[in-house]
């Protein structure tokens, strides 16, 4: 028996270590896989955005290279480029030709705009006020042509952008650098229009140091940089280049919204930089799921399953090994050995099915109705541990029953040190032991949840007694938690109510009731002693334990 206990303990130790290692490995693997998948998805998205931006910048360079500024002011300079532009890309909001005109060229520009059919050919500032041409002493940037032409866009030619807070500095930088330059984010077409970017490419004539004008393309920001599908692992935002404390994010309807970033805001999972229009843009990526918490939950479930299987395997191994050890001593009687082995196997199958049915019920009831995974895990581990403990006790007693006081040991139920136990030291049957073990665990685990009326943990008294003479003897059990009330004690779980009110009384063939007094919570259970002890089951098990008669 000592050797068998050593083997079971060694198996339990190995099972516990393997469960911990499996949980740790699953945790690391989940973190690694999630990290790799997130990084790959982000790299692919950033690469696609960069390719998209490079294509749009290339379009601006090609358009400016093909552009030929007129010797005189004209209002249809984009018409020769129309086929080339639409053949390359068509996702721009508006393309325009902005001519850089001297003050003496403005009257001719106004006449050209009027002859081209634009609705407001007046040369005006960004606020719509006509320019005082007599006071001008420097060139101005005048919008001379747009594409596509619509009722809305036909009203824009004639505007000047020298004093525009965003487009003015963009055109000045493009003129100074001599290459395409992107603007800061701004509303397109109208003050409440979609947020986007304007890319301006200077048009240089041979022999001229300064550009004759600019070809511009406007793009919506959402499809340009922030496009993302609902099934992706992340959400992407654009850091506002004007302020590090602001981010631009696309909503589900591709509407750009501005949000503030504070010290308490979550940090992005990764940041990628893309280049567009001679400047760098920072894309911040936020993971949609908490990979660390998900890995911890999966690892905890794997560990709990491993420990539960270890306990079940140890208990069943102890039971099977013990019976096989006894059977091996009777190998001399062949026929008796065969019959004995068949009976033991049948009994083992019956008991294993019963145990597995109880465990299945525990798992199903514990995880029902979307229980919190942390609370459900602790209850599941405790209930299965209680089953594992009683199986171990029954294995040690050859399934001859368990001393009732042994079910109150610290390894069997939580907070055993706070329970005052009293009553005759009777041995209960295996069936009764399994039901009472779960019953005591359920009562003890809920006793710590309530708030004490005097600021202390509830004091618990567990008492049982046997009254009357056989065969009508009656077993009575009383559990009383002092310093608690219905207002402070948490209600029993669905599983606990079923166990207290139906499963345990039916298993013992008795009745139960639970109620609150003025200062305590009471649970009472009464049942016939013949079902608590169950001599029929004990006699059957004892018959298996007897050595077979030796052959003469």
C-alpha positions as CSV (number, residue, x, y, z in Angstrom):
1,X,0.0,0.0,0.0
2,X,2.9,2.4,0.8
3,X,4.3,1.7,-2.6
4,X,0.9,2.2,-4.3
5,X,0.5,5.5,-2.4
6,X,4.0,6.5,-3.5
7,X,3.2,5.7,-7.1
8,X,-0.1,7.6,-7.0
9,X,1.7,10.6,-5.4
10,X,4.4,10.4,-8.1
11,X,1.7,10.3,-10.8
12,X,-0.1,13.3,-9.2
13,X,3.2,15.2,-9.0
14,X,4.0,14.5,-12.7
15,X,0.5,15.3,-13.7
16,X,0.6,18.6,-11.8
17,X,4.0,19.5,-13.4
18,X,2.8,18.6,-16.9
19,X,-0.4,20.6,-16.4
20,X,1.7,23.7,-15.4
21,X,4.1,23.2,-18.2
22,X,1.3,22.8,-20.7
23,X,-0.5,25.9,-19.4
24,X,2.8,27.9,-19.6
25,X,3.5,26.6,-23.1
26,X,0.0,27.4,-24.3
27,X,0.3,30.9,-22.8
28,X,3.6,31.6,-24.6
29,X,2.4,30.1,-27.8
30,X,-0.8,32.2,-27.8
31,X,1.2,35.4,-27.1
32,X,3.7,34.6,-29.8
33,X,1.1,33.6,-32.5
34,X,-1.0,36.6,-31.8
35,X,2.0,38.9,-31.9
36,X,3.3,37.5,-35.2
37,X,-0.2,37.6,-36.7
38,X,-0.7,41.2,-35.6
39,X,2.7,42.3,-36.8
40,X,2.3,40.7,-40.2
41,X,-1.2,42.2,-40.7
42,X,0.1,45.6,-39.7
43,X,3.1,45.3,-42.0
44,X,0.9,44.3,-44.9
45,X,-1.5,47.1,-44.3
46,X,1.3,49.7,-44.0
47,X,2.9,48.4,-47.2
48,X,-0.4,48.6,-49.1
49,X,-0.9,52.2,-47.8
50,X,2.6,53.1,-48.9
51,X,2.0,51.6,-52.4
52,X,-1.2,53.5,-52.7
53,X,0.4,56.8,-51.7
54,X,3.4,56.2,-54.0
55,X,1.0,55.7,-57.0
56,X,-0.9,59.0,-56.2
57,X,2.4,60.9,-55.9
58,X,3.6,59.4,-59.2
59,X,0.4,60.5,-60.8
60,X,1.1,64.1,-59.7
61,X,4.7,63.9,-61.0
62,X,3.6,62.6,-64.4
63,X,0.8,65.2,-64.7
64,X,3.2,68.0,-63.9
65,X,5.8,66.6,-66.3
66,X,3.2,66.4,-69.1
67,X,1.8,69.9,-68.4
68,X,2.6,72.8,-70.6
69,X,1.9,76.2,-69.2
70,X,0.3,78.5,-71.7
71,X,2.0,81.6,-73.2
72,X,-1.3,83.4,-72.3
73,X,-3.8,82.7,-69.6
74,X,-6.2,79.8,-70.4
75,X,-9.0,78.2,-68.4
76,X,-8.9,74.7,-69.9
77,X,-5.4,73.6,-69.3
78,X,-6.4,70.2,-67.8
79,X,-8.3,69.2,-70.9
80,X,-5.2,67.8,-72.7
81,X,-4.4,65.8,-69.6
82,X,-7.9,64.4,-69.0
83,X,-7.3,61.1,-70.7
84,X,-4.0,60.5,-69.1
85,X,-5.2,61.3,-65.6
86,X,-8.3,59.0,-65.8
87,X,-6.3,56.2,-67.4
88,X,-3.9,56.3,-64.4
89,X,-6.1,56.7,-61.3
90,X,-9.7,58.0,-60.8
91,X,-10.1,58.0,-57.0
92,X,-9.2,61.7,-56.6
93,X,-11.9,64.0,-55.4
94,X,-10.9,67.0,-57.5
95,X,-7.9,67.8,-59.8
96,X,-7.1,71.5,-60.5
97,X,-4.7,73.8,-62.3
98,X,-3.5,76.7,-60.2
99,X,-1.7,79.4,-62.2
100,X,0.8,81.7,-60.7
101,X,-0.2,85.0,-62.3
102,X,1.3,88.5,-62.2
103,X,-1.1,91.4,-61.2
104,X,-1.3,92.6,-64.8
105,X,-2.4,89.2,-65.9
106,X,-5.5,89.0,-63.6
107,X,-7.9,90.9,-66.0
108,X,-7.1,88.5,-68.8
109,X,-7.6,85.6,-66.4
110,X,-11.0,86.9,-65.4
111,X,-12.0,87.2,-69.1
112,X,-10.8,83.7,-69.8
113,X,-12.8,82.3,-66.9
114,X,-15.9,84.1,-68.1
115,X,-15.5,82.8,-71.6
116,X,-15.0,79.3,-70.3
117,X,-18.4,79.4,-68.7
118,X,-17.4,79.3,-65.0
119,X,-20.2,80.7,-62.8
120,X,-18.1,83.2,-60.9
121,X,-15.1,84.4,-62.9
122,X,-14.2,87.2,-60.4
123,X,-10.7,86.9,-59.0
124,X,-11.3,86.7,-55.3
125,X,-9.7,85.6,-52.0
126,X,-10.5,82.5,-50.1
127,X,-13.4,84.3,-48.3
128,X,-14.9,85.3,-51.7
129,X,-14.0,89.0,-51.6
130,X,-12.8,90.4,-54.9
131,X,-9.1,91.3,-55.0
132,X,-7.9,94.9,-55.2
133,X,-5.8,94.5,-58.3
134,X,-4.3,98.0,-58.0
135,X,-2.8,97.2,-54.6
136,X,-1.2,93.9,-55.6
137,X,2.6,94.0,-56.0
138,X,3.4,90.3,-56.2
139,X,2.2,87.1,-58.1
140,X,-0.9,85.4,-56.8
141,X,-2.0,81.7,-57.1
142,X,-5.3,81.6,-59.0
143,X,-7.5,78.5,-59.5
144,X,-8.0,78.4,-63.3
145,X,-9.4,74.9,-64.1
146,X,-10.9,71.9,-62.3
147,X,-11.6,68.3,-63.1
148,X,-14.2,66.9,-62.9
149,X,-16.5,69.7,-63.8
150,X,-19.8,69.8,-62.0
151,X,-22.3,72.3,-60.7
152,X,-20.4,72.5,-57.4
153,X,-16.8,72.5,-58.8
154,X,-17.6,75.1,-61.5
155,X,-18.0,77.7,-58.7
156,X,-14.3,77.3,-57.5
157,X,-12.3,78.8,-60.4
158,X,-11.2,82.4,-59.7
159,X,-10.3,81.7,-56.0
160,X,-6.8,82.6,-54.8
161,X,-5.0,80.6,-52.2
162,X,-2.1,82.8,-51.0
163,X,-3.9,83.5,-47.7
164,X,-5.4,80.1,-47.2
165,X,-4.1,78.8,-43.8
166,X,-3.3,75.3,-45.1
167,X,-3.1,75.5,-48.9
168,X,-1.1,78.7,-48.9
169,X,1.9,77.3,-47.0
170,X,1.6,74.0,-49.0
171,X,2.0,75.9,-52.4
172,X,4.8,78.0,-51.0
173,X,6.7,74.9,-49.9
174,X,6.0,73.2,-53.3
175,X,7.4,76.2,-55.1
176,X,10.5,76.3,-52.8
177,X,11.2,72.5,-53.0
178,X,10.3,72.1,-56.7
179,X,8.6,68.8,-56.0
180,X,5.2,67.5,-54.9
181,X,4.1,68.5,-51.4
182,X,1.1,67.3,-49.4
183,X,-1.0,69.5,-47.2
184,X,-2.2,69.0,-43.7
185,X,-5.6,67.3,-43.3
186,X,-8.5,69.6,-44.2
187,X,-12.1,69.5,-45.3
188,X,-12.5,69.1,-49.1
189,X,-14.9,70.9,-51.4
190,X,-16.8,72.6,-48.6
191,X,-16.3,73.5,-44.9
192,X,-18.2,70.3,-43.8
193,X,-16.9,68.2,-46.6
194,X,-14.9,64.9,-46.1
195,X,-11.5,65.2,-44.5
196,X,-8.7,64.7,-47.0
197,X,-5.3,65.8,-48.3
198,X,-4.2,68.0,-51.2
199,X,-1.1,67.1,-53.2
200,X,0.4,69.9,-55.2
201,X,3.0,69.4,-57.9
202,X,4.8,72.5,-59.3
203,X,4.9,72.9,-63.1
204,X,8.3,74.2,-64.2
205,X,9.0,75.6,-67.7
206,X,12.3,75.3,-69.3
207,X,14.6,78.2,-68.4
208,X,12.3,79.4,-65.6
209,X,13.5,79.2,-62.0
210,X,10.0,79.6,-60.5
211,X,7.0,77.5,-61.3
212,X,4.3,78.7,-63.7
213,X,1.7,77.1,-61.5
214,X,0.7,73.9,-59.8
215,X,-1.3,70.7,-60.6
216,X,-3.1,69.6,-57.5
217,X,-5.0,66.4,-56.7
218,X,-7.3,66.1,-53.6
219,X,-7.9,62.7,-52.0
220,X,-10.2,61.6,-49.1
221,X,-8.2,60.5,-46.1
222,X,-10.3,57.5,-45.2
223,X,-9.8,55.4,-48.3
224,X,-6.3,56.7,-48.8
225,X,-4.7,55.7,-45.5
226,X,-7.3,54.4,-43.0
227,X,-9.2,51.8,-44.9
228,X,-9.7,48.7,-42.8
229,X,-12.1,45.8,-42.7
230,X,-14.2,44.7,-39.8
231,X,-12.5,41.3,-39.5
232,X,-9.0,42.7,-39.1
233,X,-7.0,42.3,-35.9
234,X,-6.5,46.0,-35.4
235,X,-7.8,49.5,-35.9
236,X,-5.6,52.1,-37.6
237,X,-5.4,55.9,-36.9
238,X,-3.4,58.7,-38.4
239,X,-1.4,60.9,-36.0
240,X,-2.3,64.5,-36.6
241,X,0.9,66.2,-37.9
242,X,-0.2,69.5,-36.3
243,X,-0.5,68.1,-32.8
244,X,0.9,64.9,-31.1
245,X,-2.2,64.8,-28.8
246,X,-4.7,64.3,-31.6
247,X,-5.5,61.3,-33.8
248,X,-7.7,61.0,-36.9
249,X,-9.7,57.8,-37.1
250,X,-12.2,56.5,-39.7
251,X,-15.6,55.5,-38.4
252,X,-17.6,52.5,-39.7
253,X,-19.0,54.8,-42.4
254,X,-15.6,56.0,-43.5
255,X,-16.2,59.4,-41.8
256,X,-13.0,60.9,-40.3
257,X,-13.3,61.8,-36.6
258,X,-10.8,63.6,-34.4
259,X,-10.0,62.2,-31.0
260,X,-7.7,63.5,-28.2
261,X,-4.9,61.4,-26.8
262,X,-4.3,61.8,-23.0
263,X,-1.8,60.5,-20.6
264,X,-4.2,57.7,-19.5
265,X,-5.0,56.7,-23.1
266,X,-3.9,53.2,-24.2
267,X,-0.7,53.2,-26.1
268,X,-0.8,51.8,-29.7
269,X,0.4,48.3,-30.3
270,X,2.6,49.4,-33.2
271,X,3.4,52.6,-35.2
272,X,4.4,52.6,-38.8
273,X,5.6,55.6,-40.9
274,X,4.7,56.2,-44.5
275,X,5.9,58.9,-46.9
276,X,3.7,61.1,-49.0
277,X,4.1,64.5,-50.5
278,X,7.6,65.1,-49.2
279,X,6.7,64.4,-45.5
280,X,6.3,61.5,-43.1
281,X,3.0,60.3,-41.8
282,X,2.6,58.2,-38.6
283,X,0.0,55.4,-38.6
284,X,-0.8,54.1,-35.2
285,X,-2.3,50.6,-34.9
286,X,-4.4,49.4,-31.9
287,X,-5.1,45.7,-31.4
288,X,-8.8,45.0,-31.1
289,X,-8.3,42.1,-28.6
290,X,-6.2,41.9,-25.4
291,X,-3.8,39.1,-26.4
292,X,-2.3,38.8,-22.9
293,X,-5.6,38.3,-21.1
294,X,-6.8,35.9,-23.8
295,X,-3.6,33.8,-23.4
296,X,-3.9,33.8,-19.6
297,X,-7.5,32.6,-19.8
298,X,-6.7,29.8,-22.2
299,X,-3.6,28.8,-20.1
300,X,-5.8,28.7,-17.0
301,X,-8.4,26.5,-18.6
302,X,-5.7,24.2,-19.9
303,X,-4.1,24.0,-16.4
304,X,-7.5,23.4,-14.7
305,X,-8.3,20.6,-17.2
306,X,-4.9,19.1,-16.6
307,X,-5.2,19.2,-12.8
308,X,-8.8,17.7,-13.0
309,X,-7.6,14.9,-15.2
310,X,-4.7,14.3,-12.9
311,X,-6.9,14.0,-9.9
312,X,-9.3,11.7,-11.7
313,X,-6.6,9.5,-13.1
314,X,-4.9,9.3,-9.6
315,X,-8.1,8.3,-7.9
316,X,-9.1,5.8,-10.6
317,X,-5.5,4.4,-10.8
318,X,-5.5,3.9,-7.0
319,X,-8.8,2.1,-7.1
320,X,-7.9,-0.1,-10.0
321,X,-4.4,-0.7,-8.8
322,X,-5.6,-1.7,-5.3
323,X,-8.1,-4.2,-6.6
324,X,-5.6,-5.6,-9.1
325,X,-3.1,-6.1,-6.3
326,X,-5.6,-8.1,-4.3
327,X,-6.6,-10.1,-7.4
328,X,-3.1,-10.9,-8.2
329,X,-2.7,-12.8,-4.9
330,X,-5.5,-15.2,-5.9
331,X,-4.0,-16.3,-9.2
332,X,-4.1,-19.9,-8.0
333,X,-7.8,-20.3,-8.5
334,X,-8.4,-19.8,-12.3
335,X,-12.1,-19.9,-12.4
336,X,-12.6,-17.9,-9.3
337,X,-10.1,-15.3,-10.5
338,X,-12.0,-15.0,-13.9
339,X,-15.3,-14.4,-12.2
340,X,-13.8,-12.0,-9.7
341,X,-12.1,-10.0,-12.4
342,X,-15.3,-9.7,-14.4
343,X,-17.2,-8.5,-11.3
344,X,-14.6,-5.9,-10.5
345,X,-14.5,-4.6,-14.0
346,X,-18.3,-4.3,-14.1
347,X,-18.3,-2.5,-10.8
348,X,-15.5,-0.2,-12.0
349,X,-17.4,0.7,-15.1
350,X,-20.5,1.5,-13.1
351,X,-18.6,3.7,-10.7
352,X,-16.6,5.5,-13.4
353,X,-19.8,6.3,-15.3
354,X,-21.3,7.6,-12.1
355,X,-18.2,9.8,-11.4
356,X,-18.0,11.0,-14.9
357,X,-21.8,11.8,-14.9
358,X,-21.3,13.8,-11.7
359,X,-18.3,15.7,-13.2
360,X,-20.2,16.3,-16.4
361,X,-23.1,17.8,-14.4
362,X,-20.6,19.9,-12.3
363,X,-18.9,21.3,-15.5
364,X,-22.2,21.9,-17.3
365,X,-23.9,23.7,-14.3
366,X,-20.8,25.7,-13.4
367,X,-20.2,27.1,-17.0
368,X,-23.9,27.7,-17.7
369,X,-25.5,31.1,-18.5
370,X,-22.2,32.8,-19.5
371,X,-20.6,32.7,-16.0
372,X,-17.6,34.9,-15.4
373,X,-14.6,32.8,-16.5
374,X,-12.5,33.6,-13.4
375,X,-15.3,32.8,-11.0
376,X,-16.4,29.7,-12.9
377,X,-12.8,28.4,-13.1
378,X,-12.3,28.7,-9.3
379,X,-15.7,27.0,-8.6
380,X,-15.0,24.3,-11.2
381,X,-11.5,23.5,-9.7
382,X,-12.9,23.4,-6.2
383,X,-15.8,21.1,-7.0
384,X,-13.7,18.8,-9.0
385,X,-11.1,18.8,-6.2
386,X,-13.8,17.9,-3.7
387,X,-14.8,14.9,-6.0
388,X,-11.1,14.0,-6.4
389,X,-10.7,14.1,-2.6
390,X,-13.6,11.9,-1.8
391,X,-12.6,9.4,-4.5
392,X,-9.1,9.3,-2.9
393,X,-10.7,8.7,0.5
394,X,-12.9,6.0,-0.9
395,X,-10.0,4.3,-2.6
396,X,-8.0,4.3,0.7
397,X,-11.0,2.6,2.4
398,X,-11.5,0.1,-0.5
399,X,-14.8,1.8,-1.1
400,X,-16.1,0.6,2.2
401,X,-17.2,4.1,3.2
402,X,-15.6,7.2,4.6
403,X,-15.6,8.7,8.1
404,X,-17.9,11.6,8.1
405,X,-15.4,13.8,10.0
406,X,-12.8,13.1,7.3
407,X,-15.0,15.1,4.8
408,X,-14.3,18.3,6.8
409,X,-10.5,18.1,6.4
410,X,-8.8,21.3,5.0
411,X,-7.9,19.6,1.8
412,X,-11.6,18.7,1.2
413,X,-13.3,22.1,1.7
414,X,-12.3,25.7,2.0
415,X,-12.1,27.5,5.3
416,X,-12.2,24.3,7.3
417,X,-10.4,26.0,10.2
418,X,-13.5,28.2,10.8
419,X,-15.9,25.2,11.1
420,X,-16.7,23.7,14.5
421,X,-17.5,20.0,13.8
422,X,-19.3,17.8,16.3
423,X,-21.2,14.5,16.1
424,X,-20.6,10.7,16.3
425,X,-17.7,9.4,14.1
426,X,-19.9,7.3,11.8
427,X,-18.8,5.9,8.4
428,X,-21.0,6.8,5.5
429,X,-21.3,4.9,2.2
430,X,-19.5,5.8,-1.0
431,X,-22.7,7.2,-2.6
432,X,-23.4,9.3,0.5
433,X,-19.8,10.4,0.8
434,X,-19.8,11.8,-2.8
435,X,-23.0,13.7,-2.2
436,X,-22.0,15.0,1.2
437,X,-18.5,16.0,0.0
438,X,-20.0,18.2,-2.7
439,X,-22.7,19.5,-0.2
440,X,-20.0,20.5,2.4
441,X,-17.9,22.2,-0.3
442,X,-20.8,24.2,-1.6
443,X,-21.8,25.4,1.9
444,X,-18.2,26.2,2.9
445,X,-17.4,28.0,-0.4
446,X,-20.5,30.3,-0.1
447,X,-19.9,31.0,3.6
448,X,-16.9,33.3,2.8
449,X,-18.9,35.4,0.3
450,X,-21.3,37.0,2.8
451,X,-20.6,40.2,4.7
452,X,-20.6,39.7,8.4
453,X,-23.0,41.7,10.6
454,X,-20.2,42.4,13.1
455,X,-17.3,42.9,10.6
456,X,-16.0,39.3,11.0
457,X,-16.2,36.1,9.0
458,X,-19.2,34.0,9.8
459,X,-18.7,31.4,12.6
460,X,-19.9,28.0,11.4
461,X,-21.1,25.1,13.4
462,X,-21.6,21.7,11.7
463,X,-23.4,19.1,13.9
464,X,-25.0,15.7,13.2
465,X,-26.6,13.1,15.3
466,X,-28.3,9.7,15.0
467,X,-31.6,9.2,16.8
468,X,-33.9,6.2,17.1
469,X,-33.2,2.4,17.0
470,X,-32.5,0.3,13.9
471,X,-33.9,-0.2,11.4
472,X,-35.7,3.1,11.9
473,X,-32.7,5.2,13.0
474,X,-32.6,8.7,11.6
475,X,-29.5,10.7,10.6
476,X,-29.9,14.5,11.1
477,X,-27.3,17.1,9.9
478,X,-27.4,20.8,10.8
479,X,-25.2,23.5,9.3
480,X,-25.4,27.0,10.9
481,X,-23.5,30.1,9.9
482,X,-23.7,32.8,12.6
483,X,-23.2,36.6,12.1
484,X,-24.9,36.6,8.7
485,X,-28.3,37.4,7.3
486,X,-30.2,37.3,4.0
487,X,-29.1,40.8,3.3
488,X,-25.4,40.1,3.6
489,X,-25.0,36.6,2.5
490,X,-24.7,36.0,-1.3
491,X,-27.4,33.9,-2.8
492,X,-26.6,30.3,-3.6
493,X,-25.7,29.6,-7.2
494,X,-28.0,27.6,-9.5
495,X,-25.8,24.6,-9.1
496,X,-25.7,25.1,-5.3
497,X,-29.5,25.4,-5.0
498,X,-30.0,22.2,-7.0
499,X,-27.4,20.3,-4.9
500,X,-28.7,21.5,-1.6
501,X,-32.4,21.2,-2.3
502,X,-32.6,18.2,-4.6
503,X,-29.5,16.2,-5.4
504,X,-28.2,15.6,-1.9
505,X,-31.6,14.8,-0.3
506,X,-32.6,12.4,-3.1
507,X,-29.2,10.7,-3.0
508,X,-29.7,9.9,0.7
509,X,-33.5,9.4,0.5
510,X,-34.2,12.2,2.9
511,X,-35.4,15.8,3.0
512,X,-33.7,19.2,3.5
513,X,-34.5,22.8,4.3
514,X,-32.6,26.0,4.5
515,X,-33.6,29.3,6.1
516,X,-32.4,32.4,7.9
517,X,-32.8,33.1,11.6
518,X,-32.3,36.5,13.2
519,X,-28.6,36.0,13.5
520,X,-27.7,33.0,11.3
521,X,-28.2,30.9,8.1
522,X,-29.3,27.3,8.7
523,X,-29.3,24.3,6.4
524,X,-30.8,21.0,7.8
525,X,-30.7,17.6,6.2
526,X,-32.4,14.4,7.6
527,X,-32.3,10.9,6.1
528,X,-32.7,7.3,7.2
529,X,-29.4,5.7,8.5
530,X,-29.9,2.7,6.2
531,X,-29.3,5.0,3.2
532,X,-26.5,6.9,4.8
533,X,-24.6,3.7,5.7
534,X,-26.1,1.6,2.8
535,X,-25.0,-1.9,4.0
536,X,-26.1,-3.4,0.7
537,X,-23.4,-1.4,-1.1
538,X,-20.9,-2.1,1.6
539,X,-21.6,-5.8,1.6
540,X,-21.2,-5.9,-2.2
541,X,-17.9,-4.1,-2.1
542,X,-16.7,-6.2,0.8
543,X,-17.5,-9.4,-1.1
544,X,-15.2,-8.2,-3.9
545,X,-12.5,-7.6,-1.3
546,X,-12.6,-11.1,0.2
547,X,-10.0,-13.5,-1.1
548,X,-11.4,-16.3,-3.2
549,X,-11.5,-19.8,-1.8
550,X,-8.4,-21.7,-2.6
551,X,-8.7,-24.8,-4.8
552,X,-8.1,-28.1,-3.0
